[in-house]
C-alpha cells in the first residue's frame, strides 16, 4: 500500500546544480515552498548524502524549475538514481 505522503499531488520541481569540476546534476524536489517575497526566497528540502546536497554546499548557485506535465518522463531519470552513480545531464541529452 502506498502511503499518501509518497504520492504528492503538489508541483514537482527540478533542482539543477553544478559540481566544482563543472559536471551538472538534476534532482527532483516536491518539498519546495516560498519563504519570502522580498527578496524572493524558496526553501527546498534535499536528502542527505546526495550529489545535489554536495553541489549546493560547495557552489552558490542553483536553478529551481517547475516541471510541466510534458516533462514527466525526466522525473525517472532525475529522481531514480544518484548523481554520484550516473551523469544525469548526459542521460537526458541521450534520450532526445
N, C-alpha and C positions, 0 to 999 in steps of 0.2 A: 504494500500500500504506500503510495506516495504521500508524503506529508504536505500540507498546504503551503508551508514556507519554502518548499523546494520547487514550487510551481508558481512563480510570481506572475501576476497579471500586469505588473508595472512595466515601465520603459526598460529597455535593455540598452546599455551603453558599451562603447568600446573605449578602453583606455590605452593609448599608444605612448610608448616610452622608447628611449634610446639608451643603450649601454655606453660606457666610456669609450669603447672602441668603435662606436657608430652602428652597431647592429640593432635594428629595430625590433620591437616586440609589441604585441597587442594582447589585451586581456579583456574578458567580458565582465561587466560590472552591472549588478542590479541594485546594489545598495548605494545609491547616489542621491544626495539632497542638497538643495541650496541652503547656505547658512548666512549669507549676507547679500544685500542688494547693492551697497555702495561701500567698498568696491565689491564687484560680483565675485563671490567665492562659492565653490562647491566642495562638499565633503564626500569623499569616495572611500569605501571600505575595500582594502586589499589584503588578501591572505598572506600569512607569514610564510617565509621560506620559498618565495616565488621570485622569478626573474623580474617581474614587474615591480615588486617592492624594492629589490636591489637597485634597479634602474632609477626608481623615484628617489632613493636615498642618496645616490651619487650625482644625479642630474637635478636641474632646477626647472625644467620644462616638461610638461606632458600635454597630450592632446586628448580631450574627452569629447566623444562624438555620440550623438543619439542615433541608434540604428533604426532603419525603416524595415518594414515587412519584407521588402525585396532583398535585404541583406541577411535574411535569416540563415542561409547556408554558411556564412562565415562564422556563425556562433560556434559551430562544432570545431572548426579549425582553431579559433582563437581561445576557446574555453576548455577544450577537452584535454589537451596536453600542456605540459610546462614549457615555457620558453627556454628553460635550461636544457631540454631534451631535443627540441626541434627549432628550426628557424621559421617562425610563423609567417613573416612577410614573404619569404621565398615560396612557402606553400600556397599562400593566397595568390601570388603572381602566377604560379604554375597552373592554378585552377582556371584562369581566364582563357 
